[in-house]
Structures are given as structure tokens and as C-alpha cells.
Amino acid sequence: MKRLLALTVAVLLLTPVVRAQSTIVADVRAAIAKNDLKGADDLLTKFRQAQGTTPEALEALSWLGRGALAAEDNDRAIRYAQQTRQLVVAMLATRSLDAEPHLPIALGAAIETEAKAMAATGLRAGAILFLRQQRDKYRGTSIRARLQKNINLLNLEGQPAPPLKAKEHLGAPMPDLKGHPVILFFWAHWCPDCKKEAPIIAALESAYRDRGLLVVGPTRLYGYAVAGQDATPAEELAHIEQVRQQYYGMINNMAVPVSNEDALGYGMDATPTLVLIDRAGKVALYHPGQMTREELEPQVAKLVAAAKP
């Protein structure tokens, strides 16, 4: 649970507030970053009185829930999250979730916040059940990966690793993972943080390959390629291969399965997402986001040192 809260605080404090113009989301986030939750609430109240409960206002409301969660005020976080979710659901009577950008952010954050607050108060099983229900409800929307990520954060470590079912592969042939310690390095062709992580993964692969370590780099299609231009699956796949050779060719023997379902099943909402699998095929670490070599190597060394089952 501490890792879940740490991720929340990191997002809250380290994510920059981009202000091309003054917006209620930016204003609320700026107040929360100063630990002024009441001031943030007052700003949003005044905005809603003047402008109504707009999708942008609901995204701002979801930030109040995240702010309360970071302050470890779990009851308040749940109240903000439930209010956000109820208001978004009411709006969905007349529009689809992904018709504009604010609603999916608001709903995804609200569900995430409510589940984290539940888990923090000892209701871990209830939080997992709630997340699964919401994932199934919104399976066909953009928030599916976010909800699966949060399920995995609460429940995946210690469980059998979901099998990769990709039918398309780039790079090296897909190896037999049975009996090997494995790093799954989920990356995206557009992701700068993934490119920064690649040398770390390459160094670990080189250091531990003779002791059985395998690295697999799953990715997925997004419907666009260079500069965000729309692309057919074949065009995007060609672009992914170009990016793989340019930025990831240093990772020797890395197979790259390409599958949206594999990515969604592993909750690839943050990029990169790192998953360590032990020799028995169980998940030893599930980590959305970057890791330094100092953070990752001890975990890898532990897996490599373990005897074969």
C-alpha cells in the first residue's frame, strides 16, 4: 500500500502544471501542490457557480480526491471520488466517455482514488472487486488500462503471470519463458521515458543472461506513427520496428510481441511498465513507470539467484 501512495504523491508533486492559459484544472492542481486543499475546493466551487459543472470542472474535482488521498485523508478522498464518478456517469447519459478529453481523466482518476482509499483503510479485497467491476463496465473505453493497472498493483504480485498471446512479433524470436527469470519491459514507440529505461534493461540483460535472464519487450499499436499522424496497422508496425532498431537494438535477444490485448491485460497505462517474473512463472514485481538500475538490479539479482523449481 505504501508503494501505491508513493505513486500517487509522485504524480501529484512531480507532474508539471502546464498553463498555456488559466484553467480550473491548473488552478486546482497548483493549490493542491501547495497543500491548500481548502483553497482548491473554494476555487472549484466558484468556477462551478459561474460556469456550471463542465467536464473540465469534473477533472478538477477528481484532483481534489487525489489531493485528499495524498494527504492521507481517505474518507474525504472517497467522498470526492464518489461525487466525481456520480457526476460523470450522469453526463454519460448524453455523450460517450471518450467524446472529449476531460471525462475519461476524471472518471479514471475517481475510480483509482476510491479504490486506493479503500485499500488504505483495510478494504483491499473490496477495492479489487470494485476495480474489476468498473473495468468490466468500461472495458471498451480508454480507461480500461488504467483500471487494470490498479488491479495489478493490488493483486498481481505473487500470482501466475498472465501469458502473452501476441500473434505478431518483432526482433528476436519469442523464447520459452518456462524456468527462466524474466523482465517484461512494456514500451511504446512514442515514449521518451522508455528510451531512457532501455540502457538499464540492456545492462541487466548483459550482466545476467548467462544465468538465465530473459528480456521480453511487449508493445502495442496506438493508431498513429510519426508526429502523431494517423497510421494503418501495417504503417505503425513498420514505424515501431524502426524505433526498435534505433533505440532498443542494444537489448540483445529481446523479442517484441505486439498486442493490444497483452498490453491491456498487464495494465500498460504508464510507460514503461516493468514486470519481473520468477522461475516458477509468478510475478515478483509489477511497477508502472521508470526504475533506476539501483532500484531494479537487486530485484533481478534475487530472481536470478533463486533455484529452479
URNORPE-V923857 format. One line per field, one symbol per residue. ss: DSSP state (A for helix, B for strand, O for the rest). phi: phi as a letter, one per 30 degrees, with the letter a starting at -180 (. if undefined). A space follows every 10 residues. Layout:
# URNORPE-V923857
ss: ???
phi: ???
This chain:
# URNORPE-V923857
ss: OAAAAAAAAA AAAAOOOOOO OOOAAAAAAA AAAOOOAAAA AAAAAAAAAA AOOOAAAAAA AAAAAAAAAA OOOAAAAAAA AAAAAAAAAA AOOOOOAAAO AAAAAAAAAA AAAAAAAAAA OOOAAAAAAA AAAAAAAOOO OOOAAAAAAA AAAAAOOOOB OOOOOOOBBB BOOOOOOOOO OBBBBBOOOO OAAAAAAAAA AAAAAAAAAA AOOBBBOOBO OOOBOAAAOB OOAAAAAAAA AAAAAAAAOO OOOOBBBBOA AAAAAOOOOO OOBBBBBOOO OBBBBBBBOO OOAAAAAAAA AAAAAOOOO
phi: .edddddddd ddccddccbd adbddddddd dddcicdddd ddededdddd cjddeddddd dddddddddd dicdddeddd dddedddded dddbadecda dddddddedd dedddddddd cjcddddddd ddddeddcec cdcedddded ddddbddjce deddceccbc idddddddic dbcccdbbdc cddddddedd dddddddbdd cjdcbbcdbb cbjbbdhide bdedddddde dddeddcbdd ddiddbdcad dddddcidcc bdccbcbddd icdcabbdjd bddddddedd edddddddd
